[in-house]
């Protein structure tokens, strides 16, 4: 009879362990399904695109939105790119800007890209994209916005004219790092 007790104790421990694991798994998946979906989408995008090289000091928010801009341009996703604009601005202008950016920069965005983040990025940030395969340069302006009651970063998308969308301002250096990620205007 003493031999049955250790077996019974092991079974109870195994049962308790399985129940605890099920409880923890249920709590984690039940409380974070929205986060898991967003995280899964990000992981899919991240693995499907070449890595973004970074110069300067982005915040988590400005880096995330910049990666999404490059990915949407590379994939030719007009609506998804326009969704990254400020929701309080004109949707038609954002869509036309998205079309212009995709037409002009899609080939380069699909290859090696360096993003240089100027000044500090906790509030807003200027970002210059260097598309190495095509030699193109694109300046972005990232700013905070309120989306569904949540503070997020969005890209300024007000370049409905193709010439404006591809213009490079005189202050922008030809190579990343030439200004030390500090804007001089």
Buried (B, 14 or more C-beta within 10 A) or exposed (E): EEEEEEEEEEEEEEEEEEEEEEEEEEEEEEEEEEEEEEEEEBEEBEEEBBEBEBBBBBBEBBBBBBBBBBBBBBBBBBEEBBBBBBBEBBEEBBBBBBBBBBBBBBEBBBEEBBBBBBEBBEEBBBBBBBBBEBEBBBBBEBBBBEEEEEEBBBBBBBBBEBEEBBEEEEEBBEEBEEBEBEEEE
